[in-house]
Amino acid sequence: MSNDVLFTPFTIKGLTLSNRLVMAPMTRGMAQDGIPGLAHAEYYRRRAAGGVGLILTEGTVIDRPASRNMPGIPLFHGEAALAGWHEVAQAVHAAGGRIGPQLWHTGSTRSKGSWEPSAPVESPSGLVGPNDPRGTAMTEEDVADTVAAFARAAADAQRLGFDIVELHGAHGYLIDQFFWQGTNARGDAFGGATIAERSRFAAEAVRAVRAAVGPDYPLCLRVSQWKQQDYKARLATTPDEMTSWLAPLVAAGVDVLHCSQRRFWEPEFPEIDGDQGLNFAGWAKKLTGAATISVGSVGLNGDFFGSFVGKDAGAEDLQGDLRQRMERGEFDLIAVGRALISDAQWPQKVQQGQALQGFNAADLAELV
């Protein structure tokens, strides 16, 4: 089966991508003092030269006192960090690529080690998971300042020449902690019994970003059902709930929904359309009309959670299922993660029908 569908152009808000392959955001934790350097610029440049249509950077944090949960996570504020990101964008553009930063606040999630930020961690209700307290509950002033910090970072991304911006609203981090009833027990306008009510914080952040960058700049939002705190968590158990969660965010200004799931080929609501039914990105597109990115264990024979414990994964030819889903327009773009960590030329090899290499967990130790 031909891979041609993966290499057709895609346009969103005036941004034309040469193909449908996206480099997924992947935390690397190698920014000394939070400043991206030459190694980062070269790392992303190599992926652009290797033929990926759009690069979404590793999560890079907004200007809040405890917005990151590891010391090597890059900042997206301050003169030095922004200068470093400008060099990254220039390097990618020189290689013919397109790039956007993923703007992040890690909320109350814990470090993989013993590191602690110098300020108390913050979250909607001082929880990192259900009945698991950590840090402080955000005041309404904290909420407003955080919304403003997302908007400033997005405006900086646009000013630095990035092609698109993504907000990280998935995987149990701050925005997702507002979505999730297990971490949002607020009694004010940013809490509530329904996912629609708990989406207000994200909607306000999106509206602020849209106001900061104007109507024509592409805006992406990453979302997930699963959380690092609970892999089986679900924010929306029915299409109606998914609509009430995602449609207001699209109305607020999101152009692209980046729908993260563990395995892209798994149906979101098999009880409705069967074992070969629409995946998360497919349902999100159907229900909201927004463009969508699908992601989850693409091109590898092992679930991506294995990388968290140092497991390698062998290469797997792109599933015919992926091509078929894209040919019928189920979703618009497909994000690739670990395969691009170990092989910057992966897109070119797919296009040319060359043998693919797998993921080597040792490659996580440096920016290869």
TADAQUI-V420634 format. One record per residue. N is the residue number from 1. RES is the residue in one letter. SS is DSSP state (A for helix, B for strand, O for the rest). OMEGA is omega in whole degrees, 0 to 359 (NA if undefined). D_CENTER is the distance of its C-alpha to the mean C-alpha in Angstrom with 1 decimal. Layout:
<<N,RES,SS,OMEGA,D_CENTER> <N,RES,SS,OMEGA,D_CENTER>>
This chain:
<<1,M,O,183,29.2> <2,S,O,174,28.0> <3,N,O,187,24.5> <4,D,A,183,25.3> <5,V,A,180,22.9> <6,L,A,187,20.0> <7,F,A,171,21.6> <8,T,O,181,22.4> <9,P,O,176,21.1> <10,F,B,182,18.8> <11,T,B,175,19.1> <12,I,B,178,17.2> <13,K,O,179,18.9> <14,G,O,177,21.1> <15,L,B,179,18.4> <16,T,B,177,19.6> <17,L,B,184,17.7> <18,S,O,178,20.2> <19,N,O,187,18.6> <20,R,O,182,16.0> <21,L,B,181,14.2> <22,V,B,170,10.8> <23,M,B,182,10.0> <24,A,O,174,6.8> <25,P,O,180,5.6> <26,M,O,181,8.4> <27,T,O,178,10.4> <28,R,O,174,13.8> <29,G,O,184,15.7> <30,M,O,180,18.4> <31,A,O,180,18.7> <32,Q,A,182,22.3> <33,D,A,178,22.8> <34,G,A,185,19.2> <35,I,O,174,20.2> <36,P,O,184,18.6> <37,G,O,182,21.6> <38,L,A,180,23.2> <39,A,A,177,21.6> <40,H,A,180,18.1> <41,A,A,180,19.4> <42,E,A,178,21.1> <43,Y,A,180,18.2> <44,Y,A,178,16.1> <45,R,A,181,19.3> <46,R,A,179,20.2> <47,R,A,175,17.2> <48,A,A,179,18.0> <49,A,A,179,21.6> <50,G,O,170,20.8> <51,G,O,178,19.8> <52,V,O,185,16.1> <53,G,O,181,15.7> <54,L,B,174,12.6> <55,I,B,167,10.9> <56,L,B,188,7.5> <57,T,B,167,8.7> <58,E,B,178,8.3> <59,G,B,181,7.7> <60,T,B,201,10.9> <61,V,B,180,12.7> <62,I,O,187,14.7> <63,D,O,172,18.4> <64,R,O,189,19.3> <65,P,O,182,21.8> <66,A,O,186,19.7> <67,S,O,179,16.0> <68,R,O,183,15.4> <69,N,O,172,16.6> <70,M,O,187,17.6> <71,P,O,182,19.8> <72,G,O,176,18.2> <73,I,O,183,14.8> <74,P,O,175,15.2> <75,L,B,168,16.1> <76,F,O,175,15.4> <77,H,O,184,18.8> <78,G,O,187,22.4> <79,E,A,185,24.4> <80,A,A,181,23.9> <81,A,A,180,20.1> <82,L,A,176,19.8> <83,A,A,177,22.5> <84,G,A,179,20.7> <85,W,A,176,17.5> <86,H,A,178,20.1> <87,E,A,177,21.5> <88,V,A,181,18.2> <89,A,A,180,17.8> <90,Q,A,181,21.5> <91,A,A,179,21.4> <92,V,A,180,18.8> <93,H,A,179,20.8> <94,A,A,178,23.9> <95,A,O,178,22.8> <96,G,O,184,22.1> <97,G,O,175,18.3> <98,R,O,188,15.7> <99,I,B,173,12.9> <100,G,B,176,10.6> <101,P,B,170,9.5> <102,Q,B,182,6.3> <103,L,B,199,8.7> <104,W,B,163,9.0> <105,H,O,188,11.9> <106,T,O,178,12.4> <107,G,O,183,15.2> <108,S,O,180,17.9> <109,T,O,184,16.2> <110,R,O,173,18.6> <111,S,O,174,18.7> <112,K,O,177,19.2> <113,G,O,182,22.5> <114,S,O,184,25.0> <115,W,O,176,23.6> <116,E,O,176,23.6> <117,P,O,184,22.7> <118,S,O,178,25.8> <119,A,O,179,25.1> <120,P,O,176,24.7> <121,V,O,183,21.2> <122,E,B,179,20.5> <123,S,B,182,19.1> <124,P,O,186,20.3> <125,S,O,181,23.2> <126,G,O,180,23.5> <127,L,B,172,22.1> <128,V,B,177,19.6> <129,G,B,180,20.4> <130,P,O,179,23.3> <131,N,O,181,26.4> <132,D,B,185,24.9> <133,P,B,172,25.5> <134,R,O,175,23.9> <135,G,O,187,24.2> <136,T,B,174,25.1> <137,A,B,182,24.4> <138,M,O,172,23.2> <139,T,O,176,26.0> <140,E,A,176,25.8> <141,E,A,176,26.2> <142,D,A,180,23.3> <143,V,A,181,21.1> <144,A,A,180,22.5> <145,D,A,180,22.0> <146,T,A,175,18.3> <147,V,A,180,17.8> <148,A,A,180,19.8> <149,A,A,175,17.9> <150,F,A,182,14.6> <151,A,A,179,17.0> <152,R,A,181,18.7> <153,A,A,179,15.7> <154,A,A,178,14.7> <155,A,A,177,18.3> <156,D,A,178,18.5> <157,A,A,179,15.7> <158,Q,A,181,17.8> <159,R,A,181,21.0> <160,L,O,176,19.9> <161,G,O,175,19.5> <162,F,O,188,15.8> <163,D,O,185,15.4> <164,I,B,175,12.4> <165,V,B,177,10.2> <166,E,B,170,6.7> <167,L,B,180,7.0> <168,H,B,180,5.1> <169,G,O,188,7.3> <170,A,O,162,7.0> <171,H,B,175,9.0> <172,G,O,175,11.9> <173,Y,O,195,11.0> <174,L,A,182,12.9> <175,I,A,180,11.8> <176,D,A,177,11.6> <177,Q,A,172,15.0> <178,F,A,180,16.4> <179,F,A,195,15.5> <180,W,O,179,17.0> <181,Q,O,180,20.8> <182,G,O,180,21.0> <183,T,O,179,19.9> <184,N,O,178,21.0> <185,A,O,184,24.7> <186,R,O,177,25.4> <187,G,O,181,28.5> <188,D,O,185,27.6> <189,A,O,181,25.8> <190,F,O,175,22.4> <191,G,O,177,23.3> <192,G,O,183,25.0> <193,A,O,185,25.8> <194,T,O,178,23.6> <195,I,A,178,19.9> <196,A,A,179,20.8> <197,E,A,183,22.4> <198,R,A,177,19.6> <199,S,O,185,17.2> <200,R,A,180,19.3> <201,F,A,180,17.5> <202,A,A,180,14.2> <203,A,A,178,16.5> <204,E,A,177,18.4> <205,A,A,179,15.5> <206,V,A,180,14.6> <207,R,A,179,18.3> <208,A,A,177,18.8> <209,V,A,180,16.1> <210,R,A,179,17.7> <211,A,A,183,21.1> <212,A,A,186,20.2> <213,V,A,180,19.1> <214,G,O,189,21.4> <215,P,O,191,21.3> <216,D,O,182,20.6> <217,Y,O,185,17.5> <218,P,B,182,14.4> <219,L,B,182,11.7> <220,C,B,176,8.4> <221,L,B,176,6.9> <222,R,B,181,4.3> <223,V,B,177,7.2> <224,S,B,168,9.1> <225,Q,O,184,12.8> <226,W,O,177,13.2> <227,K,B,173,13.0> <228,Q,O,178,13.9> <229,Q,O,182,17.0> <230,D,B,184,17.9> <231,Y,O,183,16.6> <232,K,O,182,18.8> <233,A,O,177,17.7> <234,R,O,176,17.5> <235,L,O,182,16.9> <236,A,O,181,18.6> <237,T,O,178,21.5> <238,T,O,175,22.8> <239,P,A,179,21.8> <240,D,A,178,23.5> <241,E,A,179,21.4> <242,M,A,177,18.2> <243,T,A,182,19.8> <244,S,A,177,20.6> <245,W,A,192,17.1> <246,L,A,184,15.2> <247,A,A,178,18.2> <248,P,A,179,18.8> <249,L,A,174,15.3> <250,V,A,178,15.9> <251,A,A,180,19.4> <252,A,A,177,18.2> <253,G,O,179,16.6> <254,V,O,177,13.3> <255,D,O,185,13.8> <256,V,B,173,10.9> <257,L,B,181,9.2> <258,H,B,195,6.3> <259,C,B,186,8.2> <260,S,B,171,7.6> <261,Q,O,186,11.1> <262,R,O,181,13.2> <263,R,O,189,15.2> <264,F,O,185,14.5> <265,W,O,182,18.3> <266,E,O,181,18.9> <267,P,O,182,20.0> <268,E,O,180,18.6> <269,F,O,184,22.1> <270,P,A,178,24.6> <271,E,A,180,27.4> <272,I,A,186,27.1> <273,D,A,170,26.7> <274,G,O,185,27.3> <275,D,O,178,25.9> <276,Q,O,184,24.9> <277,G,O,181,23.4> <278,L,O,174,20.2> <279,N,O,183,16.9> <280,F,A,181,14.2> <281,A,A,178,13.0> <282,G,A,177,16.8> <283,W,A,180,17.8> <284,A,A,179,15.2> <285,K,A,181,16.6> <286,K,A,187,20.1> <287,L,A,186,20.0> <288,T,A,185,18.5> <289,G,O,180,19.3> <290,A,O,168,15.9> <291,A,B,181,14.5> <292,T,B,171,11.9> <293,I,B,172,9.7> <294,S,B,181,10.6> <295,V,B,175,9.5> <296,G,O,173,11.6> <297,S,O,181,14.3> <298,V,O,172,15.1> <299,G,O,181,18.4> <300,L,B,183,19.3> <301,N,O,179,21.7> <302,G,O,178,20.2> <303,D,O,186,17.5> <304,F,A,178,14.6> <305,F,A,179,15.7> <306,G,A,180,18.7> <307,S,A,180,17.1> <308,F,A,180,17.0> <309,V,A,172,20.8> <310,G,O,181,21.4> <311,K,O,172,22.0> <312,D,O,174,22.2> <313,A,B,179,21.4> <314,G,O,178,23.6> <315,A,B,175,22.9> <316,E,O,178,23.2> <317,D,O,181,24.0> <318,L,O,184,21.5> <319,Q,O,173,22.4> <320,G,A,178,24.6> <321,D,A,179,22.8> <322,L,A,181,19.7> <323,R,A,181,22.1> <324,Q,A,180,23.9> <325,R,A,181,20.9> <326,M,A,179,19.9> <327,E,A,179,23.5> <328,R,O,174,24.0> <329,G,O,181,21.0> <330,E,O,173,19.2> <331,F,O,191,15.8> <332,D,O,185,15.5> <333,L,B,178,13.1> <334,I,B,181,12.2> <335,A,B,183,9.6> <336,V,B,183,11.5> <337,G,O,190,10.8> <338,R,A,180,14.0> <339,A,A,179,16.4> <340,L,A,174,15.4> <341,I,A,185,15.8> <342,S,A,183,19.4> <343,D,O,181,20.2> <344,A,O,181,19.3> <345,Q,O,184,21.6> <346,W,A,180,20.0> <347,P,A,180,19.6> <348,Q,A,180,23.1> <349,K,A,177,24.5> <350,V,A,183,23.0> <351,Q,A,184,24.6> <352,Q,A,179,27.8> <353,G,O,180,28.1> <354,Q,O,178,28.3> <355,A,O,180,27.9> <356,L,O,175,24.5> <357,Q,O,182,24.0> <358,G,O,180,22.1> <359,F,B,176,19.9> <360,N,O,185,21.9> <361,A,A,178,20.6> <362,A,A,180,22.9> <363,D,A,178,20.7> <364,L,A,184,18.3> <365,A,A,180,21.2> <366,E,O,179,21.0> <367,L,O,184,19.3> <368,V,O,NA,21.1>>
